[in-house]
Structures are given as C-alpha cells and as structure tokens.
Amino acid sequence: MGAGSTMTNEQFYLSIGVPILFNGLALTLVTITLSNRIGDLVARMTSFEQRMATKEELRRVEEVLDARLRHIEEELERR
C-alpha cells in the first residue's frame, strides 16, 4: 500500500477472516486426529484388559485342573 492509500472494508474483513478460518480449520484437524488416536488407545487398552482377564481365568482353570489331577494321582497311588 502506498502513502495515502486506505484499506477497503473487504480487505479488512479478509485480513481478519482468513487467519480465523485457517486457525479454525487447523484446530478442527488437530482435534479430529487426537480424537482418533485417543479412540485407538482406548480400544487397545480394552483389548489388553480383556486378554489379561482371559489369562487370569485360564490360570484359575489350570489351578483347578492341577488340584483335580493331584487328587486322582493320590487316589491311584493308594490303590
């Protein structure tokens, strides 16, 4: 802009509006990306917790089966 030139209303609105729109778009993209990543993390944690619960259940089943087998072996030894 040269000396004595003035900014029109359209130029003024664009100089304010374009950065606001850009920042809004950037913030929206960041929010969507973070939301997706957090969703993936929650899914992984849920899957991990389910696997751990399954391992605990299998451990309990193994303990029960070991106890029953021990009992059968003791009965067979007595005969």
Buried (B, 14 or more C-beta within 10 A) or exposed (E): EEEEEEEEEEEEEEEEEEEEEEEEEEEEEEEEEEEEEEEEEEEEEEEEEEEEEEEEEEEEEEEEEEEEEEEEEEEEEEE
